[in-house]
Amino acid sequence: MNAVAAMAQPVEGAADIGRLRGFVTAFADLLAATRDEGAILEGGRALLSRLIARDDWLPEEFTRPHPDRYQQYLLHCDSRERFSVVSFVWGPGQSTPIHDHTVWGLVGVLRGVEKVERFRQSPDGRLIPHGEQFLREGEVDAVSPRIGDIHRVTNGLADRPSISIHVYGANIGAVERATYAPDGTPKTFISGYANGVIPNLWDRSRNA
């Protein structure tokens, strides 16, 4: 089976996928109502907080860590690529490189703890540490070029995976962005996704 065919296969299971479907629908309504980034982040934070308040909806296929690196699983991409929803899974001790996003984003911790180290760039391009935070289950953080867009994220737990749900203002797996060396030197990349399958949000034959 080729990759395109594999991505089209529905994911079965006992997870309450209707909860994710409701979130996606509500977020699309939010974007239809406003283009103001502040309003999107405020309204989106409330929606994401409600989504991650329960942990019974994420299919097991999108919770699996990799032994060597963190995983980014696509859960939904808007048909006009206005936003995407992904699950990030970190195994014990795993970390992202320092990186940016170039679009607004929301991060909500579903399981575990994540350490977020923020950076800003000096006029000469050097990276300057700009604080750190531990995000715990149920907490939501925001990023964007307007409010701060460069960070590094590490699993805050040494003995088990951590999982967060991210919403971005684009198809984040297709966006050209950058990782950064400690001296601020950027290296462009496009992340793609770790999926072999994607969840079928729209089949109501198995759950409401």
N, C-alpha and C positions, 0 to 999 in steps of 0.2 A: 504494500500500500504506500503511495507517495505521501509527501508531507501535507499537501493540500487536502487530500482525501482524509488523512488521519485527523487533521484539525477540524474537519466537518463532522466527525463522529460525536454523537451526544454522550454525555456522561450520566450514567445511572447511579442510583444510590439513595440512601435514606435521608440525606441532608434536605433541609427545608429550603430548596432553591427559590421558592416563591418569595422568601424574604429578600433575597438579592434582586429578584425581578422588581419588587416594589421599590427598592432603593434606586435602581436604574431609571425607572419611570419617573420617580419624584425628582431625581437629579436632572433629567431631561426637561421637566417642567420648569425647574429653577432657571436653567440656561435659556429657556424660551422667554422667561419673564424679565431677565436683566442681562446686560453685558458688563455691568460694573464689577470689577474684580473683588472689591471689598464686600459687596453684597453676596457674591458667589461664595467667597470663603466663609462668610458668616453663616449663610443658609446651608452651605454644604457641610460645615462643621457639625451643625445640628443633625443633619440627615445621617452623616457618617457615625456620629455618636450613638444614634439609635440603632444603626445596623450592627455595630460591634458590641452593643450591650448584651446581646445573646450570642452564644457560640454553638449553634446547632444547624447552621445553614451552609457552611463552606464544605463542598465535597472533598473527600479524602484525597483525591487526585491532586488537589492544589494546596496540600499541606505538607508535601513530602520534601524533606531536606535532601541536599546532595552532599556526599562526604567531603567534597573539595571546595565548593563555592556556594554562595547564596543563590536562590532561585527566584525568578520573576515570572509568575504565571498570569496570563491574560484571563480575566473573568468576563469582561465585556468591553467592546469598542463601539461607540456611537456610530451610526451609519454615515454621519457627516464628519466623523473624527473630531467632534467638539470636545469629547472627553473619553477617557478610558478608565477602567477599574481593574486593578491587579492585586494579587496577593504576593507578598514577599515572604520568603521563608529562609531564616538563618539557622544553620546548625550551630552547636556550641562553639564559641570562639570565632565564628565567621564575621567578616566585615566587608563593607563596600570600600572601594577607593574613595578618595575625596572627589566629589563630582558636582555638577550642576544639573539643572533641569530645563531651563530656558522658558518654561511655562509655569503657571500656577499649579500647586499641588496640595493635597491633604493627605495626611498619614494618620491612621488610627490603629492602635495596637489591639489585636484580637487575643493573642496568647503571649505570655512571657513578658520580657522587658527589653527595650532597645535603648542603647546609649547613642545620643546624637551630639556630634561635635560640629559646631558651626564655624565658618570662616568668612572673612571679607577680604577683598583685594585692595591693596594700597595703590596709589596712582601709578607706581612703577610695576605693578602686576604681582607683587609678592603677596602670599597668603598670610593673613594675620588671624590667629585664633580669636573667636568671637563668642566664647561661652559654650557650655555643654549642658545637657539635660538628660535625665533618665525618664523615658516614657513608659508607663505601665498600662496594664490592661484597662481598656475603656478610655484612655487619653488620646487626644487628637492634636496634631501639630500641623502647621502650614508652612509652605515655601512659595516663593515667586521671585522673579528678578526685582520686583518693587520692594519686598520686605526682607529679602535675604534668600539666596538661592544656592549657596555652596555649603555642602556639609559632608560628613562621613558618618555612617551608621554601623553600629556593631551590636551583635547579640549581647544583651546584658546578663545572660545566664550562662554559666559554665557547664551545666549538666543536661540541658535539653534545648530543643529548638524554640525560637520565637517567631511569631507570625504577625504581620501587619497588613492592613488593607489600605491601598493607595488609590486616590482619584486624581487624575491629571487633566489639564486643559488641552489635551491633544491625544493622538494615538502614540503614547509615550515610547512604545517599542520601535517606532519609525522615526523618531525625532533625532536629528543630529545634535549632539551636545558634547560635553567634554569631561574627562577626568583631569586631575591636576597633580603634578609632582609637588613635593613640599615647598619648592622655590616658586611655585605658581605657574610653571610651564604647563600649558594645556595640551591635551591629546584628544582629538575628536573621536567619537564613537557613536554607534547606533546600537541600542541594547538588544533589540529583538525580544523574544519570549522563550521560556523554557518548555512551553506546552507541547505535549503530543496530541492532546484533545482540548476542546473548549466546552464549558458547560452550556447546556441547552436551556435557556431561561424561558422559552416560549411554549414548550410542550406542557399543557395543563392536564394531560391524561393521567398523570401519576400524583400530582399534588395541586392544590389550589394556589 
